[in-house]
Amino acid sequence: MHDENLKQRAIEQLEKDAQTIIQLIKVQMDNLTAPQCPVFEEVLDTQMFGLSKEIAFAVRLDLIDKVQGREILDDLEQKVSEVHEAYMAHQNHNTSMRTTSGVSASARIEPRENAFENPEARELKPRNT
């Protein structure tokens, strides 16, 4: 019973940490920090890498399985893309009223490789959809 409680608490904490990253992104974008800003990208990259290391640690301790860890990261990546797309759509709408914008509203950010699978992979790149 104690083992199951510990595993559930680990999952809840990892999901909470993922939600904190989403909140951080929303705050950055609400304060008009562009997603293409190197500082913003570095913060996002660092936070996602940190979460992937937390997940890898939880997997090694057998608190969660690899599939659960992958699901947490996939869900976070999807939410990051949604927030990014909403920001870009808002920016495009605002700039199109003043001038033509060359930024695609469908631009997304995704890790080049999954840091959970490959800890050396930390860079972000735009995703073309």
MODELLER restraints for C-alpha pairs under 7 A, 6 or more apart:
rsr = mdl.restraints
at = mdl.atoms
rsr.add(forms.Gaussian(group=physical.xy_distance, feature=features.Distance(at['CA:7:A'], at['CA:63:A']), mean=4.70, stdev=0.5))
rsr.add(forms.Gaussian(group=physical.xy_distance, feature=features.Distance(at['CA:7:A'], at['CA:64:A']), mean=6.34, stdev=0.5))
rsr.add(forms.Gaussian(group=physical.xy_distance, feature=features.Distance(at['CA:10:A'], at['CA:63:A']), mean=6.50, stdev=0.5))
rsr.add(forms.Gaussian(group=physical.xy_distance, feature=features.Distance(at['CA:11:A'], at['CA:64:A']), mean=6.92, stdev=0.5))
rsr.add(forms.Gaussian(group=physical.xy_distance, feature=features.Distance(at['CA:15:A'], at['CA:72:A']), mean=6.68, stdev=0.5))
rsr.add(forms.Gaussian(group=physical.xy_distance, feature=features.Distance(at['CA:18:A'], at['CA:76:A']), mean=6.19, stdev=0.5))
rsr.add(forms.Gaussian(group=physical.xy_distance, feature=features.Distance(at['CA:21:A'], at['CA:47:A']), mean=6.60, stdev=0.5))
rsr.add(forms.Gaussian(group=physical.xy_distance, feature=features.Distance(at['CA:22:A'], at['CA:80:A']), mean=6.50, stdev=0.5))
rsr.add(forms.Gaussian(group=physical.xy_distance, feature=features.Distance(at['CA:29:A'], at['CA:87:A']), mean=6.88, stdev=0.5))
rsr.add(forms.Gaussian(group=physical.xy_distance, feature=features.Distance(at['CA:33:A'], at['CA:40:A']), mean=6.98, stdev=0.5))
rsr.add(forms.Gaussian(group=physical.xy_distance, feature=features.Distance(at['CA:35:A'], at['CA:41:A']), mean=6.57, stdev=0.5))
rsr.add(forms.Gaussian(group=physical.xy_distance, feature=features.Distance(at['CA:45:A'], at['CA:122:A']), mean=6.40, stdev=0.5))
rsr.add(forms.Gaussian(group=physical.xy_distance, feature=features.Distance(at['CA:45:A'], at['CA:123:A']), mean=6.80, stdev=0.5))
rsr.add(forms.Gaussian(group=physical.xy_distance, feature=features.Distance(at['CA:45:A'], at['CA:124:A']), mean=6.83, stdev=0.5))
rsr.add(forms.Gaussian(group=physical.xy_distance, feature=features.Distance(at['CA:49:A'], at['CA:115:A']), mean=6.15, stdev=0.5))
rsr.add(forms.Gaussian(group=physical.xy_distance, feature=features.Distance(at['CA:49:A'], at['CA:122:A']), mean=6.50, stdev=0.5))
rsr.add(forms.Gaussian(group=physical.xy_distance, feature=features.Distance(at['CA:52:A'], at['CA:115:A']), mean=6.13, stdev=0.5))
rsr.add(forms.Gaussian(group=physical.xy_distance, feature=features.Distance(at['CA:52:A'], at['CA:116:A']), mean=4.86, stdev=0.5))
rsr.add(forms.Gaussian(group=physical.xy_distance, feature=features.Distance(at['CA:53:A'], at['CA:116:A']), mean=6.67, stdev=0.5))
rsr.add(forms.Gaussian(group=physical.xy_distance, feature=features.Distance(at['CA:55:A'], at['CA:69:A']), mean=5.72, stdev=0.5))
rsr.add(forms.Gaussian(group=physical.xy_distance, feature=features.Distance(at['CA:56:A'], at['CA:116:A']), mean=6.34, stdev=0.5))
rsr.add(forms.Gaussian(group=physical.xy_distance, feature=features.Distance(at['CA:58:A'], at['CA:64:A']), mean=5.89, stdev=0.5))
rsr.add(forms.Gaussian(group=physical.xy_distance, feature=features.Distance(at['CA:59:A'], at['CA:65:A']), mean=5.47, stdev=0.5))
rsr.add(forms.Gaussian(group=physical.xy_distance, feature=features.Distance(at['CA:59:A'], at['CA:66:A']), mean=6.08, stdev=0.5))
rsr.add(forms.Gaussian(group=physical.xy_distance, feature=features.Distance(at['CA:77:A'], at['CA:110:A']), mean=6.78, stdev=0.5))
rsr.add(forms.Gaussian(group=physical.xy_distance, feature=features.Distance(at['CA:81:A'], at['CA:108:A']), mean=5.25, stdev=0.5))
rsr.add(forms.Gaussian(group=physical.xy_distance, feature=features.Distance(at['CA:81:A'], at['CA:109:A']), mean=6.08, stdev=0.5))
rsr.add(forms.Gaussian(group=physical.xy_distance, feature=features.Distance(at['CA:84:A'], at['CA:108:A']), mean=6.46, stdev=0.5))
rsr.add(forms.Gaussian(group=physical.xy_distance, feature=features.Distance(at['CA:85:A'], at['CA:105:A']), mean=5.81, stdev=0.5))
rsr.add(forms.Gaussian(group=physical.xy_distance, feature=features.Distance(at['CA:85:A'], at['CA:106:A']), mean=5.93, stdev=0.5))
rsr.add(forms.Gaussian(group=physical.xy_distance, feature=features.Distance(at['CA:85:A'], at['CA:107:A']), mean=6.57, stdev=0.5))
rsr.add(forms.Gaussian(group=physical.xy_distance, feature=features.Distance(at['CA:85:A'], at['CA:108:A']), mean=6.58, stdev=0.5))
rsr.add(forms.Gaussian(group=physical.xy_distance, feature=features.Distance(at['CA:88:A'], at['CA:105:A']), mean=4.99, stdev=0.5))
rsr.add(forms.Gaussian(group=physical.xy_distance, feature=features.Distance(at['CA:89:A'], at['CA:105:A']), mean=4.91, stdev=0.5))
rsr.add(forms.Gaussian(group=physical.xy_distance, feature=features.Distance(at['CA:92:A'], at['CA:101:A']), mean=6.15, stdev=0.5))
rsr.add(forms.Gaussian(group=physical.xy_distance, feature=features.Distance(at['CA:92:A'], at['CA:105:A']), mean=6.84, stdev=0.5))
rsr.add(forms.Gaussian(group=physical.xy_distance, feature=features.Distance(at['CA:95:A'], at['CA:101:A']), mean=6.06, stdev=0.5))
rsr.add(forms.Gaussian(group=physical.xy_distance, feature=features.Distance(at['CA:106:A'], at['CA:129:A']), mean=6.59, stdev=0.5))
rsr.add(forms.Gaussian(group=physical.xy_distance, feature=features.Distance(at['CA:107:A'], at['CA:126:A']), mean=6.20, stdev=0.5))
rsr.add(forms.Gaussian(group=physical.xy_distance, feature=features.Distance(at['CA:107:A'], at['CA:127:A']), mean=6.02, stdev=0.5))
rsr.add(forms.Gaussian(group=physical.xy_distance, feature=features.Distance(at['CA:107:A'], at['CA:128:A']), mean=6.07, stdev=0.5))
rsr.add(forms.Gaussian(group=physical.xy_distance, feature=features.Distance(at['CA:108:A'], at['CA:126:A']), mean=5.33, stdev=0.5))
rsr.add(forms.Gaussian(group=physical.xy_distance, feature=features.Distance(at['CA:108:A'], at['CA:127:A']), mean=4.80, stdev=0.5))
rsr.add(forms.Gaussian(group=physical.xy_distance, feature=features.Distance(at['CA:108:A'], at['CA:128:A']), mean=6.88, stdev=0.5))
rsr.add(forms.Gaussian(group=physical.xy_distance, feature=features.Distance(at['CA:109:A'], at['CA:124:A']), mean=6.37, stdev=0.5))
rsr.add(forms.Gaussian(group=physical.xy_distance, feature=features.Distance(at['CA:109:A'], at['CA:125:A']), mean=5.74, stdev=0.5))
rsr.add(forms.Gaussian(group=physical.xy_distance, feature=features.Distance(at['CA:109:A'], at['CA:126:A']), mean=4.71, stdev=0.5))
rsr.add(forms.Gaussian(group=physical.xy_distance, feature=features.Distance(at['CA:109:A'], at['CA:127:A']), mean=5.59, stdev=0.5))
rsr.add(forms.Gaussian(group=physical.xy_distance, feature=features.Distance(at['CA:110:A'], at['CA:124:A']), mean=5.73, stdev=0.5))
rsr.add(forms.Gaussian(group=physical.xy_distance, feature=features.Distance(at['CA:110:A'], at['CA:125:A']), mean=5.87, stdev=0.5))
rsr.add(forms.Gaussian(group=physical.xy_distance, feature=features.Distance(at['CA:110:A'], at['CA:126:A']), mean=6.41, stdev=0.5))
rsr.add(forms.Gaussian(group=physical.xy_distance, feature=features.Distance(at['CA:110:A'], at['CA:127:A']), mean=6.14, stdev=0.5))
rsr.add(forms.Gaussian(group=physical.xy_distance, feature=features.Distance(at['CA:111:A'], at['CA:122:A']), mean=6.70, stdev=0.5))
rsr.add(forms.Gaussian(group=physical.xy_distance, feature=features.Distance(at['CA:111:A'], at['CA:123:A']), mean=6.10, stdev=0.5))
rsr.add(forms.Gaussian(group=physical.xy_distance, feature=features.Distance(at['CA:111:A'], at['CA:124:A']), mean=4.59, stdev=0.5))
rsr.add(forms.Gaussian(group=physical.xy_distance, feature=features.Distance(at['CA:111:A'], at['CA:125:A']), mean=6.34, stdev=0.5))
rsr.add(forms.Gaussian(group=physical.xy_distance, feature=features.Distance(at['CA:112:A'], at['CA:121:A']), mean=6.75, stdev=0.5))
rsr.add(forms.Gaussian(group=physical.xy_distance, feature=features.Distance(at['CA:112:A'], at['CA:123:A']), mean=6.03, stdev=0.5))
rsr.add(forms.Gaussian(group=physical.xy_distance, feature=features.Distance(at['CA:112:A'], at['CA:124:A']), mean=5.70, stdev=0.5))
rsr.add(forms.Gaussian(group=physical.xy_distance, feature=features.Distance(at['CA:112:A'], at['CA:125:A']), mean=6.16, stdev=0.5))
rsr.add(forms.Gaussian(group=physical.xy_distance, feature=features.Distance(at['CA:113:A'], at['CA:121:A']), mean=5.40, stdev=0.5))
rsr.add(forms.Gaussian(group=physical.xy_distance, feature=features.Distance(at['CA:114:A'], at['CA:121:A']), mean=6.47, stdev=0.5))
rsr.add(forms.Gaussian(group=physical.xy_distance, feature=features.Distance(at['CA:115:A'], at['CA:121:A']), mean=5.14, stdev=0.5))
rsr.add(forms.Gaussian(group=physical.xy_distance, feature=features.Distance(at['CA:115:A'], at['CA:122:A']), mean=6.05, stdev=0.5))
